[in-house]
Amino acid sequence: MSARADVLWRVRRMRPRDVPAVVAIEHSAYDFPWSERIFRDCLRVGYRAWVVQHARAAIAGYALASIAVGEAHLLNLCVAEHARGQGAAACLLEAVIAQAERESAAELLLEVRPSNRAARRLYVRYGFETRGRRPNYYPCRDGREDALLLSKVIGH
């Protein structure tokens, strides 16, 4: 994390009352967004979830992960358009990695669209490597888009 990101962003656990703000970011970012119910179900079942914001400002992004049996899976990481390129995504990713380490996960997996160059650059910067491709994984306006499966060895 850059010193600038340390100063600007605060990452904390997502709470149920954060869900409307998270859903608003999700809906502004994706053509096929998760619903409010999906986010609430993720919190209900115990997925790890975080939000990022300036000190007392509105939520600018979020991340959700599943961590169990030595493996972590980043399910969703998104930053509001106005906050992109300022270190918020890196702060969220570092929170996910740190939690996975605390829970002794050996590996962190994620899927990313090949067309999402900014996200792919972030993941490469944090040591993720391409492990495979999931055909037709994501819905898109023109049909479906593959997902790249990335992984990072963590811990040890």
Rosetta blueprint (number, residue, H / E / L):
1 M L
2 S L
3 A H
4 R H
5 A H
6 D H
7 V H
8 L H
9 W L
10 R E
11 V E
12 R E
13 R E
14 M L
15 R L
16 P H
17 R H
18 D H
19 V H
20 P H
21 A H
22 V H
23 V H
24 A H
25 I H
26 E H
27 H H
28 S H
29 A H
30 Y L
31 D L
32 F L
33 P L
34 W L
35 S L
36 E H
37 R H
38 I H
39 F H
40 R H
41 D H
42 C H
43 L H
44 R H
45 V H
46 G L
47 Y L
48 R E
49 A E
50 W E
51 V E
52 V E
53 Q E
54 H L
55 A L
56 R L
57 A L
58 A L
59 I E
60 A E
61 G E
62 Y E
63 A E
64 L E
65 A E
66 S E
67 I E
68 A E
69 V L
70 G L
71 E E
72 A E
73 H E
74 L E
75 L E
76 N E
77 L E
78 C E
79 V E
80 A L
81 E H
82 H H
83 A H
84 R L
85 G L
86 Q L
87 G L
88 A H
89 A H
90 A H
91 C H
92 L H
93 L H
94 E H
95 A H
96 V H
97 I H
98 A H
99 Q H
100 A H
101 E H
102 R H
103 E L
104 S L
105 A L
106 A L
107 E E
108 L E
109 L E
110 L E
111 E E
112 V E
113 R L
114 P L
115 S L
116 N L
117 R H
118 A H
119 A H
120 R H
121 R H
122 L H
123 Y H
124 V H
125 R H
126 Y L
127 G L
128 F L
129 E E
130 T E
131 R E
132 G E
133 R E
134 R E
135 P E
136 N E
137 Y E
138 Y E
139 P E
140 C E
141 R L
142 D L
143 G E
144 R E
145 E E
146 D E
147 A E
148 L E
149 L E
150 L E
151 S E
152 K E
153 V E
154 I L
155 G L
156 H L
